[in-house]
Amino acid sequence: MKEFFGVHHTVKSVFFITLLALSGSLTATGEVLKASAVQAEAAKRLATTLEEKHYLRTPLDEAFSKRLHEIFLDRLDSDGKFFAAADLAQLATRELQHGTALKNGDLSFAFEAHDLHLRRHREAVATLTALPATFTVDQLGNAAWVAHFRKEWIERKQAGESDEVLSAELRKVVTEMLKRTEKTGADRLGEVYLDSAARAYDPHSDYMSPRTWSQFKAHLSGSFDGIGVQFDTKDGRLIVKKLTKGGAAETDGTLKVGDEVVAISQNGKDFVEAGSLSTEALLMKIKGKAGTKVWLRYRRENQTHMVELTRQRIVVANAHVKPIQIVDVPTANGNRRIGVLTVPGFYFDQQQKISVAQDVLRAIQKAPKFDLLLVDLRNNGGGSLGEVIKMMGIFVGRIPAVQVADSQLLERGDVIPSPIPQLYDGPLVVAINKGSASASEIFAGVIKDYGRGLIVGDSATFGKGSVQRMLPFEGETEDSELGVTKLTVAGFFRPSGKSTQLVGVKSDIVFSGAHDHQEMGESAEKFPITFRDLLSSVEVSNSPI
């Protein structure tokens, strides 16, 4: 069945879950939602951190408040599904007050907007419930949410679908959206509001609660602690979709694809029903520190069972560098052996001793003989600045790899050379696309500036030229209950002094892919920073190294 208006039900990586809607001041169980004292203190600390430590060094003024207002409402009511013009006008009376509210630890706007959003959502469900099983689009009335779905209804009706099918699907989709909405708690709402404040400075600054920070670290390292199960959601149920090879669940052998998890316990006794929590909260309860246990009640063929599993360290499939693949390409002078090195991300985890630079080093050392190396950075969104600088050395040696400059360094940035000596000096090609961002652009820019190899693929990379740093609040650690910030603190510049911000790194040979003609990249983000090129460059030689 086609998904109505692109409302997806498949659960992606927890870190990347986008909330289509958030809960209001009353949950389905009648719980009153309000900001906690911890969130209020985090808001005050965030206000100070943004003004004093962000690259822009700008105040929380009315312009900031307008940006926060727009970002938060976009996230609260994605695609403008439920807010009517009168609702937006009502909310606009607070549009210029967010800066002052943040400094005072006041998150009340978020909860008031949330309450209004939930009321409109419930009104939509009530309208659908009151209608007969099969209805026409004209019977829906003229509420704001109806306009959102009307166009697709008409198009699909013209394509031959019946009112019976469309009625059932729309009722199901809107009802499921409300169920997810009602399961989201105050902790998540407060976090989204504070994160919107950070993103009002630039699209790559974030506020993270302790839970989200834990997820982010797992994403950056390409590994996490858990039981090795991928889940899907169907009709609000949590279904086992895939078992990770070698993971706790696959090794145990009890859980099977298609099983429905109905309850979770941390001690084998006190179970929490899956239907009472949001999908994200469920997944966080299933995850946990390696070596600890979790008990799951699951349903299979209308019978309920229980399994006890011990969490372990799980390495995300395809998140790390794999052995170099050899491709034989026929030419007029015989076969050429092309080595393909795919780098999915610039990951790093000091505790787990995980390093993309070391993995690349080992992959080249262990590879069969090849005539040319293709480094595939397509859809590599970046990662650790330190790791890409180390990895550069493998290909260019201990020479300047990048310049990093904050808002005070306008002529020349701090020049950072690679600490690793050159290992590979043969022919080199770097494949990029619009999904190649940040650290990938540093790599591509160095290869281009030093004439070390060819850049091929989409017309240019993503265009993100900023540097972020994890910053705990003053006097706190990264594990503080107040959460942490990821702030843009500098820009990175190619050895030539050119910024990749908004423009990316251009390909020498263009092979346009699926992303190249889409509205994608830094310039398509909300409120991106603008960097001008540095006035000075490091000494760049275009001769072979």
Secondary structure, 3 states (H helix, E strand, C coil): CCCHHHCCCCCCCHHHCCCCECCCCECCCCCECCCCHHHHHHHHHHHHHHHHHCCCCCCCCHHHHHHHHHHHHHHHEHHHCCCCHHHHHHHHCCCCCHHHHHHCCCCHHHHHHHHHHHHHHHHHHHHHHHCCCCCCHHHHCCCHHHHHHHHHHHHHHHCCCCHHHHHHHHHHHHHHHHHHHHHCCHHHHHHHHHHHHHHCCCCCCEEECHHHHHHHHHHHHCEEEECCEEEEEECCEEEEEEECCCCHHHHHCCCCCCCEEEEEECCCCCEEEHHHCCHHHHHHHHCCCCCCEEEEEEEECCEEEEEEEECEEEECCCCCCCCCEEEEEEECCEEEEEEEEECCCECEECCCCEEHHHHHHHHHHHCCCCCEEEEECCCCCCECHHHHHHHHHHHHCCCEEEEEECCCCCCCCEEEECCCCCCCCCCEEEEECCCCCCHHHHHHHHHHHCCCCEEEECCECCCCCEEEEEEECCCCCCCCCCCEEEEEEEEEECCCCCECCCCCCECCEECCCCCCCCCCCHHHCCCCCCCCCCCCCCCCCCCCC
